[in-house]
């Protein structure tokens, strides 16, 4: 292959990639669905005003997985103490702690509602946001080991 042909192929491929990226960026239908779900979460005033940013991590077969600072394996209190330092040292039944928990549950439920309002979302799952804990210097127990695959 001569140099001119190779240059023409490279230029054509670069133009094609540019065209695809440009069209997908400006056309909602061509942009990845996960990007659009995250935009919905980011643009909601209630979610935007909360100190934690819920994010859509995976969207597959009608199921969206959202990040959360709380999951079954992790208590909510260390998260609340970090975002509201005035709660540190107060008992769990203190009115301020109860209010903070209610606010979190309300915002979390609103994030689920936002996703369930989308016509192609049937289920919402949660994934513990281990990166948030790491970034905030809160130690987490190691994740549970994966179970061996049945043969």
Secondary structure, 3 states (H helix, E strand, C coil): CCHHHHHHHHHHHHHHHHHHHHHHHHCCCCCCHHHHHHHHHHHCHHHHCCCCCCCEEEEECCEEEEEECCECCECCHHHHHHHCHHHCCCCCCCHHHHHHHHHHHHHHHHHHHHHHCCCCCCEEEEEECHHHHHHCCCCCCCCCCCCCCCC
